Amino acid sequence: MEAEEAPTAAATTTEQPGTTEAPDTSATPDGEGGTDPDFTLPRRPGAKPTVTSGVPHIQLDQSASIRLFKRLSRWAFSLEDVAREPSQTSLAGARALTVASDVPANPDAMIVDREFAHIHPGGSLHLRLPTSQAAEVVDRGWGEWHPFALDGTVPNLVMVYAPRTGDGLRIVQMIIEAAVEYATTTA
């Protein structure tokens, strides 16, 4: 198994061109909104991180500590039905969560091929969820819509912010579990 990559130092800026504070809206990119009564999250405490406004879509501050990053990575890649691969869609250093080759994959949940999520070196993730769950992540402040979700290229693709605490890690794990379920549930 390949060594875990530690988070890199993230820039902390207040006004950087091409960055934006995460939007505070529960509406889906198509304006529908909605919630899933079986998937409820607490509100994320504290300020939202600064992220780039385009592609690449990167969280610039509030990275996970090395300890939390390693715990998140070890846990995510130990999940049943998940295989670890280099990401086909993210920048160097990101590791993809893919549906294991012997497991049927839900094509609606994939970012590309069998990749349904990837973890960035700073601990943030991109992943796909059902519409109501993605809206809950955004509404409760745990993430934001990816630009490709906003333009309709990849529906329900969200950035999940890096965990900052043990409690935050548990919420991010809950979100990843929902993404795994979505990725491995076929009709």
C-alpha positions in Angstrom: 0.0 0.0 0.0 1.3 3.4 -0.9 2.4 5.9 1.8 -0.1 8.5 3.0 0.6 11.9 1.7 0.5 14.6 4.4 -1.3 17.8 3.9 0.7 20.7 2.5 0.7 24.1 4.0 -2.3 26.0 2.8 -2.3 29.7 1.9 -4.4 31.8 4.2 -5.7 34.8 2.3 -8.5 37.3 2.7 -8.7 38.7 -0.8 -7.2 36.5 -3.4 -8.2 36.7 -7.0 -10.1 33.6 -8.1 -11.3 32.7 -4.6 -14.6 33.0 -3.0 -16.2 32.3 0.3 -18.5 29.3 0.1 -22.1 30.1 -0.7 -24.6 29.8 2.1 -27.5 28.2 0.4 -29.4 25.0 0.6 -30.8 25.2 -3.0 -29.4 22.7 -5.4 -27.7 24.2 -8.5 -31.0 23.8 -10.4 -32.8 25.7 -7.6 -34.8 22.8 -6.3 -33.4 22.3 -2.8 -34.8 19.6 -0.6 -33.7 17.5 2.3 -33.4 13.8 3.1 -35.0 13.0 6.5 -32.7 10.0 6.9 -29.6 12.1 6.3 -29.3 15.1 8.7 -26.2 16.9 9.7 -25.5 19.4 12.4 -24.4 22.8 11.4 -20.6 23.1 10.8 -19.2 25.4 13.5 -16.9 28.3 12.6 -16.2 30.2 9.5 -16.3 28.7 6.1 -12.9 28.1 4.4 -11.7 30.1 1.5 -11.8 28.1 -1.8 -11.0 28.9 -5.4 -14.0 29.9 -7.4 -13.2 27.9 -10.6 -11.4 24.8 -11.6 -9.2 23.6 -10.1 -11.6 23.8 -7.1 -9.3 24.0 -4.1 -9.8 24.6 -0.4 -7.1 27.2 0.5 -7.2 27.3 4.3 -8.5 25.3 7.3 -6.7 22.1 6.2 -6.9 19.0 8.3 -4.0 18.4 10.6 -1.6 15.6 9.6 -3.1 13.4 12.3 -6.7 13.9 11.1 -5.7 13.6 7.4 -4.1 10.2 8.1 -7.1 9.0 10.2 -9.5 10.1 7.4 -7.4 8.4 4.6 -6.9 5.1 6.5 -10.5 4.9 7.4 -11.9 5.8 3.9 -9.6 3.3 2.1 -10.5 0.5 4.5 -14.2 0.7 3.7 -15.8 -2.4 2.1 -16.3 -2.0 -1.7 -13.8 0.9 -1.9 -10.5 0.7 -3.8 -7.8 3.3 -3.7 -6.5 4.7 -7.0 -4.7 7.8 -8.1 -7.5 10.3 -9.0 -8.3 10.7 -12.7 -9.8 14.1 -12.2 -8.0 15.9 -9.5 -4.5 17.5 -9.1 -1.4 15.4 -8.2 -1.5 14.0 -4.7 -5.2 13.4 -4.6 -6.3 9.8 -4.0 -9.5 8.5 -5.5 -12.2 6.4 -3.8 -13.3 4.0 -6.5 -15.9 1.3 -6.5 -14.0 -2.0 -6.2 -13.9 -3.8 -9.6 -15.9 -6.8 -8.4 -18.8 -4.6 -7.2 -21.5 -3.1 -9.4 -21.3 0.7 -9.6 -24.1 3.3 -9.9 -23.1 5.3 -13.0 -25.1 8.3 -11.7 -22.7 8.5 -8.7 -19.4 8.5 -10.6 -17.3 11.5 -11.2 -15.4 9.5 -13.9 -15.2 5.8 -14.6 -15.5 4.1 -11.2 -14.2 7.2 -9.2 -17.0 8.6 -7.0 -14.8 10.7 -4.7 -11.2 11.8 -4.1 -9.4 13.1 -1.1 -7.1 16.1 -1.6 -3.7 16.3 0.3 -5.2 19.0 2.6 -8.1 16.7 3.6 -11.0 18.2 1.6 -12.8 15.9 -0.8 -14.9 16.0 -3.9 -17.7 13.5 -4.1 -21.2 12.9 -5.5 -24.3 12.3 -3.4 -28.0 12.1 -4.1 -29.5 15.6 -4.6 -31.1 15.9 -1.2 -28.0 14.7 0.6 -25.7 17.0 -1.4 -28.1 19.9 -0.6 -27.9 19.0 3.2 -24.0 19.1 3.0 -24.1 22.5 1.5 -27.0 23.8 3.7 -25.3 22.8 6.9 -22.0 24.3 5.9 -19.9 21.1 5.5 -19.3 21.8 1.9 -20.2 23.6 -1.3 -21.2 22.9 -4.9 -18.4 22.2 -7.3 -18.4 24.5 -10.3 -19.3 21.5 -12.5 -22.4 20.9 -10.4 -23.3 24.6 -10.8 -23.0 24.4 -14.6 -24.7 21.0 -14.9 -21.6 19.1 -16.1 -21.5 16.8 -13.1 -24.7 17.0 -11.1 -24.6 16.7 -7.3 -20.8 17.1 -7.1 -19.8 18.8 -3.9 -16.6 19.8 -2.1 -16.6 18.5 1.4 -14.4 20.7 3.6 -11.5 19.2 5.4 -12.2 18.1 9.0 -10.7 20.3 11.7 -11.6 18.2 14.8 -12.5 14.7 15.8 -16.2 15.6 15.7 -15.7 17.1 12.2 -14.0 13.9 11.1 -17.0 11.9 12.3 -19.3 14.1 10.2 -17.1 13.8 7.1 -17.0 10.0 7.6 -20.8 10.0 7.6 -20.8 12.0 4.4 -18.4 9.5 2.8 -20.5 6.6 3.9 -23.4 8.1 2.2 -21.3 8.6 -1.0 -20.2 4.9 -0.8 -23.8 3.8 -0.5 -24.9 5.9 -3.4 -21.9 4.7 -5.5 -22.7 1.0 -4.8 -26.5 1.0 -5.0 -27.8 0.0 -8.4 -31.3 -0.4 -9.5 
